[in-house]
Amino acid sequence: MTKRSFDKKALLEECLKLQSKVVENARKAMLDAQESANEEQGGMEEKFESFREQMQQDRDMYARQFEEAVSALALLKRVDLNREPHEVEFGTVVVTEVQKYFICISLGQLVFEGETVFAISAQTPLYQAMSGKKVGEHFSFRDRQFKITDLF
């Protein structure tokens, strides 16, 4: 078992903060697009009809992004900090000889407390390669072997 160099609760809080920003940005973009679509009216209505249609399509796209971001935030809030994992599963921090991964939602590479951690979704091929593995076991991904040195 390796020395745990950071607190999982603090890592989760950082991920929640980042995902909340994603939610807020998507919400703002959706509202801005709706406002732009509503603004253009008047005598030159035909000229602006295609503009309004485009703004409505943008609003719909941002609305989908907003819904996905809210769903991801809800999923992230389901991480159980009280559970001590015995194998790689949702909510686990996986430490390998090469990288650290947090199995939660796809947030990508994070620099947290001076360490690089990759926040990945349980739908990724990388997670599929390591799912169910225990400390000391190996998994292969993209023709590389990884040994799991810790789970928490």
Buried (B, 14 or more C-beta within 10 A) or exposed (E): EEEEEBEBEEBBEBBBEBBBEBBEBBBEBBBBBBEBBEEBEEEEEEEBEEEBEEBBEBBEBBBEBBEEBBEBBEBBEEBEEEEEBEBBBBBBBBBBEEEBBBBBBEBEEBEBEEEEBBBBBBEBEBBEBBBEBEBEEEBEBEEEEBBBBBBB
